[in-house]
Amino acid sequence: MNVFSNTVVTISYRLYSAAGELIEESTEPISYLHGGHGGIFPKVEAALAQMQVGETCSVTLEPEDAFGEYDAELVRVEAQDRFPSEVKVGMQFEGYGTDGADDENRVYTVTDIAEGKVVVDGNHPLAGQRLRFDCTILGVRPASEEEMAHGHVHGAGGHHH
C-alpha cells in the first residue's frame, strides 16, 4: 500500500544537525495520520507521499520547516523568587507570552540563574537550526473512520482516549 491521504504511516527516524551530528533517533516506531493533520513536519509528509513500506527518505528542513526561527523576544529574565526554591538550569515551566497578545501556552527552559534572576527561553531547543530528517517507512494502513474524524492515530504508536 502506498502512502496517501488518510493512511496511518509508521516510521523510524533519525534527526541530524546541519553538521551531520545525530540529535535524536526513534527508539520505538512512531505513527502519524497522513494528509495534513499536523502529525509530522509538512515537508517530510510531502516527501513520503506515494512511497511504500521499506522505502526511505532524507529531507533537509530549514528552520521555518521545522521548529521555526529563533525568537529573542521569547527569552525572559524573571525574579528568582517567582520560581520554586530548587530551580536549576534545564528545568522547564509552562507560561504565557509577556505582551498579552501571545495567548499560546509555551514551555520555557531555564538557561541561567544569577544574582537573584532566572533566565528562561521559550524557543524550542532546535529553533533556528537547519536539520536533516531521515526515515524509513515501516508500515502503511488505511486510517479508521474514528482516526480520520479525530485527525490523529489511535492505538499502538498513536493517541489513546
Summary of the structure (lengths in Angstrom):
residues: 161
radius of gyration: 19.0
end to end distance: 27.3
largest distance: 59.8
contacts: 427
relative contact order: 0.29
helix: 14%
strand: 40%
